[in-house]
Amino acid sequence: MRKSLILLVCVALIFYTSCSSCTTIGNKAYVNCYGNLTPCANSTYYVGNPTHYFNSTYTSNLYTYAWDDVSIAMANAKTPAANAPVWRDYLQSQVPAFSPTQVNVLYFTAQLPHSYKEGSNIEFHIHVAYPDNSAGNSTWYFSYSWANIDGNFPVASSVTKRFVASPVVANKHQRVSVISSIDGTGKTVSSVLLCSIQRLGNDSDDNYPSEIYLVSGDFHIQKDTIGSRTENAK
């Protein structure tokens, strides 16, 4: 009788534990009742600590998004017929080198992923390297036109000149925040930006005396899902 009672209690505990606790599979929370998976009440997609979402609606904004890069390979960017940077051999690779005396420009595009937190602002950075330890400032200029699918591309927005101080260290990898906030109001997944980046080597405020290597660029975006729930929309 005692063994039967213990067995009954154990079965009851297994039943209770199995059907009352949430577990995560992929990016969603489930209750596992004897192998039957049922989404937890009000469970939703999450990024970050999932414990804020089990059996509740959002109660904190600490984990409602995460940051990620949309990287631009500048080595694959479009060079114009005029005002193009030259290509330099650099550390067993090649990079576009921007002149200290001329205007050089590259053109590129970026498409936002299905993980993008729709309507959120984005940032743009460039990553540069310096071939020597000279001191001085460089002047950069960025433009973009951003449109959703089935939307019209607007007139390009131009960013005020960005002055960048050299690190006075040869081969130093420096990240430059060209624009800290691009308004994302109304923007959706798979929206596209048409962009250009220039060094104004002939600007009176550009007094860094050497070429600068543009090694990469990226948009910092906020993500609130691992993808979209349908092929074309969140």
Backbone hydrogen bonds, N-H to C=O, Kabsch-Sander energy under -0.5 kcal/mol:
donor,donor_aa,acceptor,acceptor_aa,energy
5,L,1,M,-2.2
6,I,2,R,-2.3
7,L,3,K,-2.4
8,L,4,S,-2.3
9,V,5,L,-2.3
10,C,6,I,-2.4
11,V,7,L,-2.4
12,A,8,L,-2.3
13,L,9,V,-2.5
14,I,10,C,-2.5
15,F,11,V,-2.6
16,Y,12,A,-2.7
17,T,13,L,-3.0
18,S,14,I,-2.9
19,C,15,F,-1.7
20,S,16,Y,-0.7
20,S,17,T,-0.7
21,S,17,T,-1.2
23,T,30,Y,-2.9
25,I,28,K,-2.3
27,N,25,I,-0.6
28,K,25,I,-1.5
30,Y,23,T,-3.3
31,V,38,T,-3.6
32,N,18,S,-0.7
32,N,21,S,-0.6
33,C,31,V,-0.7
33,C,36,N,-2.2
34,Y,32,N,-0.8
36,N,33,C,-1.9
37,L,35,G,-0.7
38,T,31,V,-2.5
40,C,29,A,-2.0
43,S,40,C,-2.4
46,Y,27,N,-0.7
47,V,63,Y,-0.8
52,H,49,N,-1.2
53,Y,50,P,-2.4
54,F,50,P,-0.7
56,S,53,Y,-1.4
64,T,61,N,-0.8
66,A,223,K,-2.2
68,D,221,I,-2.0
70,V,219,F,-2.2
71,S,69,D,-0.6
72,I,217,G,-3.3
73,A,71,S,-0.5
74,M,72,I,-1.2
76,N,73,A,-2.3
77,A,74,M,-1.2
78,K,107,Y,-2.6
86,V,97,A,-1.4
88,R,86,V,-0.5
88,R,95,V,-2.6
90,Y,93,S,-3.3
93,S,90,Y,-1.0
95,V,88,R,-2.1
97,A,86,V,-3.7
98,F,212,I,-3.1
104,N,102,Q,-0.6
104,N,199,R,-1.9
105,V,83,N,-2.4
106,L,197,I,-2.1
107,Y,78,K,-2.4
108,F,195,C,-1.9
110,A,193,L,-1.8
112,L,191,S,-2.6
116,Y,113,P,-1.5
117,K,222,Q,-3.1
118,E,116,Y,-1.1
119,G,187,K,-1.4
120,S,117,K,-2.0
122,I,182,I,-1.8
123,E,220,H,-1.9
124,F,179,I,-2.5
125,H,218,D,-2.8
126,I,176,V,-2.2
127,H,216,S,-2.9
128,V,174,Q,-2.7
129,A,213,Y,-2.3
130,Y,172,K,-0.6
138,S,164,V,-2.4
140,W,162,R,-2.4
141,Y,198,Q,-2.2
143,S,196,S,-2.0
144,Y,157,S,-2.0
145,S,194,L,-1.5
147,A,192,V,-2.2
151,G,148,N,-2.0
157,S,144,Y,-3.4
159,V,142,F,-2.8
162,R,140,W,-2.7
163,F,161,K,-0.5
164,V,138,S,-2.8
166,S,136,G,-2.7
168,V,134,S,-0.5
171,N,130,Y,-4.2
172,K,169,V,-1.4
174,Q,128,V,-2.8
174,Q,172,K,-0.7
176,V,126,I,-3.2
178,V,124,F,-1.3
178,V,176,V,-1.1
179,I,124,F,-1.8
182,I,122,I,-3.3
183,D,181,S,-0.5
187,K,184,G,-2.6
190,S,112,L,-1.5
191,S,188,T,-1.4
192,V,147,A,-2.4
193,L,110,A,-2.9
194,L,145,S,-2.6
195,C,108,F,-2.7
195,C,193,L,-0.5
196,S,143,S,-1.8
197,I,106,L,-2.2
198,Q,141,Y,-2.6
199,R,104,N,-1.9
200,L,139,T,-2.6
200,L,198,Q,-0.5
201,G,102,Q,-1.8
201,G,199,R,-1.4
203,D,200,L,-1.9
206,D,203,D,-1.6
207,N,137,N,-1.3
207,N,205,D,-1.0
208,Y,137,N,-1.9
212,I,98,F,-1.5
213,Y,129,A,-2.6
214,L,96,P,-2.2
214,L,212,I,-0.6
215,V,127,H,-1.9
215,V,213,Y,-0.9
216,S,127,H,-1.6
217,G,72,I,-1.4
218,D,125,H,-2.2
219,F,70,V,-2.0
220,H,123,E,-1.4
221,I,68,D,-2.6
221,I,219,F,-0.6
223,K,66,A,-3.3
224,D,115,S,-1.6
225,T,115,S,-0.9
230,T,233,A,-1.8
